[in-house]
Amino acid sequence: MIAPSLDLRPILIGDLLKLRPLTGDDFEKLYEVASDPLIWDLHPFPRHEREAFTEFFKAALESKSGMIVIDQKTQSIIGTSRFYNLQSDHVYIGYTFLARSHWGGKYNRELKALMLGHVFKTLKRVFFDIGETNLRSRRAIEKVGANFVKLQTLKGKPYTLYAIDKETFLGRPL
């Protein structure tokens, strides 16, 4: 199998957001966002406490695919996402969170549109693992056009698997 040439550390720029690769220097500003417990109220693995966030951040750095989400207007860090489990025809997008000040649709839609647009230059499909009870994230990914695939268990917790393919994304207005 030939490994795809997907750049896992792109710089992506939209009207509202800029995404750039995560660096070690981003820890404190990203933790300021992540320390809000309400961000994690539906998540199976809350990361608002410093120890849990430190583990999450270290894994994001080690993945070499973590992205920082920056509000274009204020130039402030408002969240993160990453690519993972890269295969010959698909990749996963996840580990995403945004500051509550940026909830409500348009920021998440642009974040996913930027990442999906980047992926679909090279690959055919994207998957998303979302905690079964995280209805907010499940509805948000459905609005982007992803479809439920199956229930699964990850790290002992119930998760859902969603997918979107290139043709669905390209044919759908965001």
Beta strands, then each sheet from edge to edge (+ up, - down):
strand 1: 12-13
strand 2: 17-21
strand 3: 66-71
strand 4: 77-84
strand 5: 90-98
strand 6: 125-131
strand 7: 147-154
strand 8: 157-165
sheet 1: 1+ 2- 3+ 4- 5+ 6+ 8- 7+
end
